[in-house]
Amino acid sequence: MHPLIASLMKENTVVTDGSWGTQLHKKGIKRGECSDFWNLSHPDWVEAVAREYVDAGSRIILTNTFQSNRISLGRFNLADKAVEINRSGVQISKNAAGDNAYVFASIGPCGKMLLTQETTEEELQRIFQEQANAIADAGADGIIVETMIDIVEAKIAATAAKQTGLPVIVSMVFDAGFNRDTTLMGVTPEHAVKELTKVGVDGVGANCGQGIKGYIPICKRLRETTDLAVWIKPNAGLPKVEDEKTIYYTTAGEFVKFVPELVQAGANFIGSCCGSDPEFVKEIKKILDKS
C-alpha cells in the first residue's frame, strides 16, 4: 500500500469532498457544456468550488477532470486539449488546497462500451495513460478512478494510474440488480475487490448511484473482502426531475445521520457525490470529529 494511504488510514475516518458538478451548475454551467473545459475558460470559478470544499473541512479534494480523457473530450471537439485540461485541473485544486488538503485527481469512464465494441482495450490504455501522466506531471497527490461500472475499464484506468507511482483508489457504482448491489455490468463488490487487487490499487470504494443508506451494506462487504482502504461517496439521495431540472432532496442533516453506520461498516474515506455541496462536508466533519 502507498505510504500516503497507509498514513491516512491510521487517522480518524478522513472526510473528502462533495459534488463538483452540482456546484459548477450553480455557477452557471449550461446543459451540454463541457464542465472540464472550465479549467481553461473559467479557472477562477473552478478554484472557487475547490476552495469551498477546503474551507468546509475536506482533507482530500478532487479535481475538475472527471471527463478529461481524449474520448470524452472528443464529444466537445476538445480531444487535443486533454493534457492541458488535466494539468490545469490539478493546479487549480492545488492552489485551493495549499497545505490544508491533499489533491486526488479524478479519472472517470470514457463513455464508450467495450462490450459493444465502441472502443478497444488498446484505445483505453492510450487515453488513460495520457490522462494519468498529465495528472502526475501536474503534481497531484493521488488519483481516484471513479464512477466505474465496467471492471475491465476500471482495471485499465487503474493500471495506467498505478504506473505514475501515485496512490490509486478505484470506486465503482453499485446501484443495479434486484438488491441494488451490483454495477450496471453485474460486478459485485467482492468481484471488484478481487480484480482490482490484482492491479495493485491502494483502495476500493463506491460512489454515485444511490444514497448513503444503500451504501452501508456495500461498504461492509468491501471491508469484509479486503484490508485495503475503503472509499465511499454516496449521492444526496435519489433525484427527481422537475421542470427539466434534476433535484436532490436529501439534506446534509439527513445524510449524516447514517455516517456513524458507514464508519462502523469500515469506511476509511467518506464524502458525498451528486446533489451535495460544502454543507455536507461540514456536517460529515462534525460527526467524524465527535467520533
Order of alpha helices (4+ residues) and beta strands (2+ residues): alpha-beta-alpha-alpha-alpha-beta-alpha-alpha-beta-alpha-beta-alpha-beta-alpha-beta-alpha-beta-beta-beta-alpha-alpha-beta-alpha
